[in-house]
Amino acid sequence: MTEEQARELGRKSGREAGPGLVTFWYKKFDLENTIKAIGKVGMLGLDCRMEENEDQVTAYVDALPSSTLLPPLKLVTKTPR
């Protein structure tokens, strides 16, 4: 899967699964419940900080790199000449 294909899959999942998840947990899809759902990231043991202003809500999630998200490292050995 290319990086662009992975990004598109993420966008599609967010559009389709996100509202369904919020509705499942809180019975109503609205901004307040969406913010609550984003806050559930803390259940994974990750720090989640949100900043609000009159135009947007920004969520910052600190996560460690996952070996399942990154390609395996390729070890390179060089022999002296």
Backbone hydrogen bonds, N-H to C=O, Kabsch-Sander energy under -0.5 kcal/mol:
donor,donor_aa,acceptor,acceptor_aa,energy
6,A,2,T,-2.2
7,R,3,E,-2.4
8,E,4,E,-2.4
9,L,5,Q,-2.3
10,G,6,A,-2.2
11,R,7,R,-2.5
12,K,8,E,-2.7
13,S,9,L,-2.5
14,G,10,G,-2.4
15,R,11,R,-2.2
16,E,12,K,-2.5
17,A,13,S,-2.7
18,G,13,S,-1.2
20,G,16,E,-0.7
21,L,17,A,-2.5
22,V,18,G,-2.4
23,T,19,P,-2.4
24,F,20,G,-2.3
25,W,21,L,-2.4
26,Y,22,V,-2.8
27,K,23,T,-2.3
30,D,28,K,-0.9
34,T,30,D,-2.1
35,I,31,L,-2.4
36,K,32,E,-1.8
37,A,33,N,-2.2
38,I,34,T,-2.2
39,G,35,I,-1.9
40,K,36,K,-0.7
40,K,37,A,-1.0
41,V,38,I,-1.8
42,G,39,G,-1.8
43,M,40,K,-2.5
44,L,41,V,-2.3
45,G,42,G,-1.8
46,L,41,V,-0.9
47,D,62,D,-0.7
49,R,60,Y,-2.6
51,E,58,T,-2.6
53,N,56,Q,-2.3
58,T,51,E,-2.8
60,Y,49,R,-3.3
61,V,59,A,-0.5
62,D,47,D,-2.1
62,D,60,Y,-0.5
63,A,61,V,-0.7
69,L,66,S,-1.1
70,L,66,S,-1.3
75,L,73,L,-0.7
77,T,75,L,-0.5
